[in-house]
Amino acid sequence: MRVVLNKENMLTLYDLNIDDLGKIYSLDTANESTVRLSQMGLVPGCVVRIIRKNPFGGPIQLKLNDYYLAIRKEDAQLIQVDII
C-alpha cells in the first residue's frame, strides 16, 4: 500500500524507522549542504534503507545502492521521502 502525501505532511529521511525503505522525493535546495548530499548520491529517485539511528539526535546510517553512509540528523531532515 502506497501512502500519498502532500507537501505539508511529507516525511523526511530522519522520520523513517530502521529497515524502512524510502524513495527520495526532493531535497531542500535552500540549504548549502544539499550539494554535498547530491554528490554522495542522495538524489531524487534513489532508494535508501535506514540501517541505524543513533540516540539523542546523532547521525543515521543508511544503505544507498551497494554502500553505506552516515549523515547528520540535520541533513536527513532536509530530504523528503516516500515510503516504499
Secondary structure as UniProt FT lines:
FT   HELIX           7..9
FT   STRAND          11..12
FT   HELIX           13..15
FT   TURN            18..19
FT   STRAND          21..27
FT   TURN            29..30
FT   HELIX           33..39
FT   TURN            40..41
FT   TURN            44..45
FT   STRAND          47..53
FT   TURN            55..57
FT   STRAND          60..64
FT   TURN            65..66
FT   STRAND          67..71
FT   HELIX           73..76
FT   TURN            77..78
FT   STRAND          79..83
//
